[in-house]
């Protein structure tokens, strides 16, 4: 007797397509190419062509695999690189990193911090120290200790550091070092004026911010402040954000008022920007990664002063994957006290919902994440890729 065996292959349909976020919409389509077109760039999708001036973010839906060893280096101008090795000596005042782009030597003025890779903590520390301006070099040690002084060298086995705390110059075993924060000497981080400013999040967790000055054969030329011109393949990009001068990401603003109300005695998960509530990792919705956005637990109200400076607010409303498919919240946007958008009973099973709210003449905007039908359990809400569009001044004013 013959037996017929039928194999069913179940595909994760939510991740089959790429996604493009524009000023007015959020669409699912294969991103095929990015090419120069006149004085701009054209984004070719399986469903049509977009001008990059209308694009806010492109999500390629690729897996993120960060290195488990090595170093994470933060440079001036928004470049973050994972590196196999690093080397520094105070005589040349240059840091040499061996990254996916080969060996690159960078002047110390353009280095923010060097962090040793360990269990993903380097990402959290990069957010903490990468933008801080410090007057002395800072040596970060295991055990949450920090020492100020002068960095003399980084070798494969030790960090040489001069500090009064140590009584002078010492060699610290690399295994005892969390990282080094470089003294801030660069007064201004001015991005190149040519091209379109973009930020590419790569599949190994590295980030390249620079002016898009060329696109050919599936490769982008990005002119950066610290690293010169870097060639990035579209195949190694997880997400590409276009940094328009008239667009402000909500997570880059400070709310005028934060009101977090616990269901019972205490609030366990304060709101977060550009990371998840519980594990402080990148935000994810059904496996889809979002690098920008605001995460809130019920009940949370975030109020922003607008001052009539913006035309619209856009975001993707959903629950983060930390909800594990559960959770139940009501989400709403209020403009000058009036409810302009609402979605009730948002759960971890729902896909992200695109919203666009008119803000013309508005003074205040309030985002609400309220308790749903399951009290506060696993209410990990996210306003993913949330951004504001600045008011366009009329000619002659």
C-alpha positions in Angstrom: 0.0 0.0 0.0 1.3 3.4 -1.0 1.4 6.2 1.6 1.0 9.7 0.4 2.9 12.1 2.7 1.8 15.8 2.5 4.2 18.3 4.0 2.7 21.6 5.0 5.1 24.5 5.4 3.8 27.3 7.6 5.4 30.6 6.8 5.4 33.6 9.2 3.2 35.7 7.0 3.7 38.9 9.1 7.4 38.9 8.2 7.2 38.0 4.5 7.0 41.6 3.3 9.2 44.7 3.9 7.5 47.8 5.2 7.7 51.5 4.3 6.6 54.3 6.6 5.9 57.6 4.8 4.6 60.9 6.0 1.0 59.8 5.2 0.9 56.0 5.2 2.4 52.6 6.3 2.6 50.1 3.5 3.7 46.5 3.1 5.7 45.9 0.0 9.0 44.4 -1.0 11.8 47.0 -1.1 13.6 46.2 -4.3 16.1 49.0 -4.8 17.2 52.6 -3.8 18.6 54.6 -6.7 19.6 58.2 -7.5 16.9 60.1 -9.4 17.6 63.7 -10.3 18.3 65.7 -7.1 16.7 63.0 -4.9 16.5 59.3 -4.6 13.8 56.8 -5.6 12.8 53.9 -3.4 11.6 51.1 -5.7 8.9 48.9 -4.1 7.1 45.9 -5.5 4.0 48.1 -5.5 5.4 51.3 -6.9 8.1 54.0 -6.5 8.5 56.5 -3.6 10.5 59.6 -3.5 12.9 59.4 -0.5 11.7 62.9 0.6 8.4 61.3 1.5 9.9 58.3 3.3 10.4 58.2 7.1 11.6 54.6 7.6 12.2 51.5 5.6 12.0 48.2 7.5 13.6 45.2 5.7 12.5 42.6 8.3 15.9 41.0 8.8 17.1 39.1 11.8 19.2 41.0 14.3 22.3 39.0 15.4 24.6 41.0 17.7 28.2 39.7 18.4 28.6 38.0 21.8 32.3 39.1 22.1 34.4 42.1 21.2 33.7 45.8 21.5 31.0 48.3 20.9 32.3 51.7 19.9 30.2 54.9 19.9 31.5 57.7 17.6 30.5 61.4 17.2 27.7 62.0 14.7 25.6 58.9 15.5 27.8 56.0 14.3 27.9 52.9 16.6 30.1 50.0 15.5 30.6 46.5 16.8 34.3 45.6 16.5 36.4 42.5 16.9 39.3 44.3 18.3 40.2 47.9 19.3 43.6 49.6 19.9 44.5 53.0 21.3 47.6 54.9 22.3 47.7 58.5 23.7 50.7 59.4 21.6 48.9 59.1 18.2 45.6 59.9 19.8 43.9 57.5 17.4 41.6 54.6 18.0 41.8 51.7 15.5 38.8 49.4 15.3 38.5 46.2 13.3 34.8 46.1 12.3 32.7 44.7 9.5 34.1 47.6 7.4 37.7 46.5 8.0 40.2 48.4 10.0 39.4 52.1 10.6 41.5 54.6 12.5 39.7 57.5 14.1 41.0 60.5 16.0 40.2 60.5 19.7 38.1 63.7 19.3 35.5 61.7 17.4 35.3 58.8 19.8 32.6 58.9 22.5 33.1 55.6 24.3 34.4 52.0 23.9 32.4 49.3 25.6 33.2 45.6 26.1 30.5 43.4 24.7 28.7 41.4 27.4 25.2 40.1 27.4 23.8 43.1 25.5 24.6 45.5 28.3 26.8 47.5 25.8 23.6 48.8 24.1 22.2 50.2 27.4 25.5 51.7 28.3 25.9 53.3 24.9 22.5 55.1 25.4 23.7 56.3 28.8 27.3 57.4 28.0 27.3 57.9 24.2 25.9 61.4 24.4 27.3 62.5 27.7 29.9 65.3 27.7 32.7 64.6 30.1 35.7 66.7 31.2 38.0 63.7 31.9 38.3 60.2 30.5 36.1 57.8 32.5 37.1 54.2 33.1 34.1 52.0 33.8 34.8 48.9 35.9 33.0 45.8 36.8 31.0 46.2 40.0 29.5 49.5 38.8 32.6 51.5 39.6 33.8 54.5 37.6 37.2 56.3 37.8 38.1 59.6 36.2 41.5 60.3 34.8 43.5 60.0 31.6 43.4 57.1 29.1 46.9 56.1 27.9 46.4 52.9 26.0 44.1 50.0 25.1 45.7 46.8 24.1 44.3 43.2 23.6 44.9 42.4 27.3 44.9 45.7 29.3 43.7 49.3 29.6 46.4 51.7 30.8 44.8 54.5 32.8 46.3 57.3 34.9 44.2 58.5 37.9 44.7 59.9 41.4 42.2 57.2 42.5 44.8 54.5 41.5 47.7 56.6 42.8 49.1 57.1 39.3 49.4 55.0 36.1 48.1 51.4 36.2 47.4 48.5 33.8 43.9 47.2 34.3 43.1 43.7 33.0 40.6 43.9 30.2 38.3 41.4 31.9 37.8 43.9 34.8 36.9 46.7 32.4 33.3 47.5 31.3 34.4 50.3 29.0 36.1 53.7 28.6 34.3 57.0 28.0 36.5 59.5 26.1 36.9 63.1 27.2 34.6 65.4 25.1 36.7 67.8 23.0 34.6 68.2 19.9 32.5 71.3 20.3 30.1 70.7 17.4 28.8 67.6 15.6 27.8 69.1 12.2 26.5 66.6 9.7 27.6 66.9 6.0 25.3 69.4 4.2 25.3 67.4 0.9 23.0 64.5 0.3 20.0 63.1 2.4 20.7 62.4 6.0 19.9 58.8 7.0 20.5 56.4 9.8 21.1 52.8 8.9 20.6 50.1 11.5 22.6 47.0 10.5 21.9 43.4 11.1 24.8 43.1 13.6 23.5 46.0 15.7 25.9 48.6 14.3 24.5 52.0 13.4 25.7 54.3 10.6 24.4 57.9 10.5 25.5 60.0 7.5 24.6 61.8 4.3 23.4 59.6 1.5 25.7 60.8 -1.3 25.4 57.8 -3.7 23.3 54.7 -4.4 24.3 52.1 -7.0 24.2 48.4 -7.4 22.5 47.8 -4.1 25.1 49.7 -2.2 24.7 53.1 -0.4 27.5 55.6 0.1 27.1 57.3 3.5 29.3 60.3 4.3 29.8 60.4 8.1 31.3 62.8 10.6 33.8 60.4 12.2 34.3 57.5 9.8 34.6 59.2 6.4 32.5 57.7 3.6 31.1 54.2 4.4 29.7 51.8 1.8 26.7 49.9 3.1 25.0 47.1 1.2 21.2 47.1 1.3 21.4 43.4 2.2 23.0 44.3 5.6 20.5 46.9 6.6 17.7 45.9 9.0 16.1 49.4 9.0 16.8 52.7 7.3 15.5 55.9 8.8 15.5 59.2 6.8 16.3 62.1 9.1 14.3 65.0 7.5 14.8 68.5 9.0 11.0 69.0 9.3 10.5 65.7 11.1 11.0 65.2 14.9 10.8 61.7 16.4 8.7 61.8 19.6 11.3 59.8 21.5 13.8 62.7 21.0 11.5 65.1 22.8 10.9 65.5 26.5 7.3 65.3 27.6 6.1 68.3 29.6 4.1 66.0 31.9 4.2 62.3 32.7 1.4 60.7 34.7 1.7 57.0 35.5 -1.1 55.5 37.5 -0.7 51.9 39.0 -3.7 49.6 39.2 -2.7 48.7 42.7 0.1 49.9 44.9 3.1 50.7 42.7 4.0 51.3 39.1 6.4 48.6 37.9 7.4 49.7 34.4 8.1 53.4 33.8 7.8 54.6 30.2 10.8 54.2 28.0 12.1 55.8 24.8 13.6 53.7 21.9 13.5 50.5 24.0 11.1 48.0 25.6 9.7 48.3 29.1 10.8 45.1 30.8 14.1 44.0 29.2 15.2 47.4 27.8 15.8 45.9 24.4 14.9 47.1 21.0 11.1 47.3 20.5 9.4 44.5 18.5 5.9 43.8 17.3 5.3 40.3 15.9 9.1 40.0 15.4 9.3 43.3 13.5 11.9 45.7 14.9 11.3 49.3 15.6 14.3 51.4 16.6 12.4 54.6 17.4 9.3 55.0 19.5 7.9 55.3 23.0 6.9 52.3 25.2 4.3 52.7 28.0 2.6 50.5 30.5 -1.0 51.0 31.5 -2.0 53.5 32.8 0.3 56.1 31.3 -0.3 59.6 30.1 2.4 61.6 28.2 1.7 65.2 27.5 3.8 67.2 25.0 4.0 71.0 24.5 3.5 71.7 20.8 3.2 75.5 20.8 1.6 75.5 17.3 4.8 74.3 15.7 3.6 71.1 14.2 1.2 70.0 11.4 0.7 66.3 12.2 1.5 63.4 14.5 2.1 59.9 13.1 2.8 56.6 14.8 2.2 52.8 14.8 0.1 51.7 17.8 0.5 48.2 19.1 1.7 46.0 22.0 5.4 45.0 22.2 6.3 41.4 21.9 7.1 41.4 25.6 3.3 41.1 26.0 3.7 37.5 24.7 0.5 37.8 22.7 -1.5 38.9 25.7 -2.3 42.3 27.2 -5.3 44.5 26.5 -5.2 48.3 26.4 -7.1 51.3 25.2 -4.9 53.8 23.3 -5.9 57.4 22.5 -4.5 60.7 21.3 -5.8 64.0 22.7 -5.1 67.3 21.1 -5.8 70.4 23.3 -8.2 68.3 25.4 -10.1 66.8 22.4 -9.9 63.1 21.6 -8.6 62.9 18.0 -7.8 59.2 17.7 -8.7 56.1 19.7 -8.4 52.3 19.5 -9.8 50.1 22.2 -8.8 46.6 23.2 -5.4 46.6 21.6 -3.9 43.2 22.3 -0.6 41.4 21.6 -2.4 39.5 18.8 -3.0 42.7 16.8 -0.8 44.0 14.1 0.4 47.6 14.4 -2.1 50.3 13.4 -1.0 53.4 11.6 -2.4 56.7 12.8 -2.1 60.3 11.6 -3.5 63.1 13.7 -3.8 66.7 12.5 -2.0 69.1 14.8 -2.4 72.4 13.0 -2.5 75.2 15.6 -2.3 72.7 18.5 -0.7 73.7 21.8 -0.7 70.3 23.6 -0.9 66.6 22.7 -1.5 63.9 25.2 -1.0 60.2 24.6 -3.0 57.8 26.7 -2.5 54.1 27.4 -5.3 53.0 29.6 -6.3 49.7 31.3 -8.2 47.4 29.1 -10.3 44.2 29.8 -7.4 42.3 31.5 -6.6 44.9 34.1 -2.9 45.8 33.7 -1.5 42.3 32.9 1.2 42.4 30.2 0.1 45.8 29.0 3.3 46.6 27.1 2.0 49.3 24.7 4.2 51.0 22.1 3.9 54.1 19.9 6.4 52.7 17.4 8.2 55.1 14.9 6.2 58.0 16.4 7.1 61.3 14.8 5.9 64.9 14.5 5.9 66.9 11.2 6.9 70.5 11.7 4.7 73.4 10.5 5.5 74.6 7.0 6.0 78.4 7.1 4.2 80.2 4.3 6.3 82.1 1.8 6.8 85.8 2.8 6.5 85.1 6.5 
